[in-house]
């Protein structure tokens, strides 16, 4: 496997960068540690929403992106 095969394509790299940015932002906004935020997102559908709609979310202001993810979780039974 040469070096070119080991690198991520731009879209995957951008997605990873956004997700590693937005989960700590979500955690901070809702007074959780990052691990708790991750499990909360997994449990209440926020993770699936984030993975499916990351491209649109990344164009939003951080506050609105976090709020949108929270609303998905709330609609799926999450309380915070």
Number of C-alpha atoms within 10 A of each C-alpha: 5 6 6 8 8 8 10 11 10 9 10 11 11 15 16 14 12 16 16 12 13 20 21 18 19 23 18 13 13 14 12 16 13 16 12 12 21 17 12 20 22 14 15 21 19 26 22 15 17 24 13 11 12 19 14 10 20 19 10 12 10 15 12 13 20 22 15 17 23 23 16 19 22 15 12 13 11 16 11 9
